[in-house]
Amino acid sequence: MRKLLYLPLLFTVVSVYAQEKDSTKNLRFGTYTSIYNLYPNALENLNQQLRSNERLDLSDNIQGVSVGFTQRFEDQNSYLALRSSFFSATDMEDSDDHTRLRIWELSATSHYDVVPNQNWLAYPYLGIGANIANLVLLTQTPSSFENSLGNPVTTSLRQQYKTDLTLFADLGAGVERALRFPEATVYLGVSGGYRLSFSEPWSLDNLRYFTESEFSTQGWLFEIKLRSEIADSENRQNSRGLFKFFQ
């Protein structure tokens, strides 16, 4: 029931594009790619638990990439981004044992431009989505007593934990610059914000849930993004590219 609280956020994201006119023919679509840095609050507690059990801990931040597509009205710079993301973090030790954290996400984010300029965008953004986290612990051990004496052949013991589907909401601000070329418009930008997320317990092999240890991706996030749109005939005539970058 608590996850139903995110329904108003979903309505807010969608309603940004609910205009009182027939604008279907004015929609513009594009591609979206970005590089993420995520700093979950729960990562410190997870690392403490790993160290207390003589496991290798993870790096302080989680890095990832996002790909997807965008949609906007032709007479607006505000846009909606639908994307899938993958994050990962590993231990920083030179060891045969390994600790790996991987996160898969799907999200929708609305960016509302507040600057009346065709070449610059400055916006607050609001997004919602869902993710699944996966924690893998690999331990290298000798394959047998005899092999360990004469030939150091090892095998891996693998423990895999995961969380159930977890809902989150992102709130932040960003800026982008449009570069207009004859065949396409490219947007380069940066953004930062904070993520609110529910927590889910880790489960082992889909059998046992460890309710005393939960994980979420709530925390600060920063993004470098690249968007592109195919230019229409009018923009192809007026495109300036890099030569008028500071106009």
HUHUBEL-V122432 format. One record per backbone hydrogen bond with DSSP energy under -1.0 kcal/mol. CO is the residue of the C=O (numbers start at 1). NH is the residue of the N-H. If there is no record, write none. Layout:
# HUHUBEL-V122432
{{CO:NH} {CO:NH}}
This chain:
# HUHUBEL-V122432
{{1:4} {2:5} {3:6} {4:7} {6:10} {7:11} {8:12} {9:13} {10:14} {11:15} {14:17} {15:18} {17:19} {19:21} {21:23} {23:26} {24:27} {26:74} {28:72} {30:70} {31:228} {32:68} {33:226} {34:66} {35:224} {36:64} {37:222} {38:62} {40:43} {42:46} {43:47} {44:48} {45:49} {46:50} {47:51} {48:52} {50:55} {51:54} {62:38} {63:88} {64:36} {65:86} {66:34} {67:84} {68:32} {69:82} {70:30} {71:80} {72:28} {73:76} {79:111} {80:71} {81:109} {82:69} {83:107} {84:67} {85:105} {86:65} {87:103} {88:63} {89:101} {90:59} {93:95} {98:138} {99:91} {100:136} {101:89} {102:134} {103:87} {104:132} {105:85} {106:130} {107:83} {108:128} {109:81} {110:126} {111:79} {115:117} {119:178} {121:176} {122:114} {123:174} {124:112} {125:172} {126:110} {127:170} {128:108} {129:168} {130:106} {131:166} {132:104} {133:163} {134:102} {135:161} {136:100} {137:159} {138:98} {139:157} {141:155} {144:148} {145:149} {146:150} {147:151} {151:153} {153:143} {155:141} {157:139} {159:137} {160:205} {161:135} {162:203} {166:131} {167:198} {168:129} {169:196} {170:127} {171:194} {172:125} {173:192} {174:123} {175:190} {176:121} {177:188} {179:186} {180:241} {183:231} {184:181} {185:229} {186:179} {187:227} {188:177} {189:225} {190:175} {191:223} {192:173} {193:221} {194:171} {195:219} {196:169} {200:215} {202:210} {203:162} {204:207} {204:208} {208:204} {209:211} {210:213} {213:202} {215:200} {218:41} {219:195} {220:39} {221:193} {222:37} {223:191} {224:35} {225:189} {226:33} {227:187} {228:31} {229:185} {232:236} {233:237} {234:238} {240:243} {242:245} {244:247}}
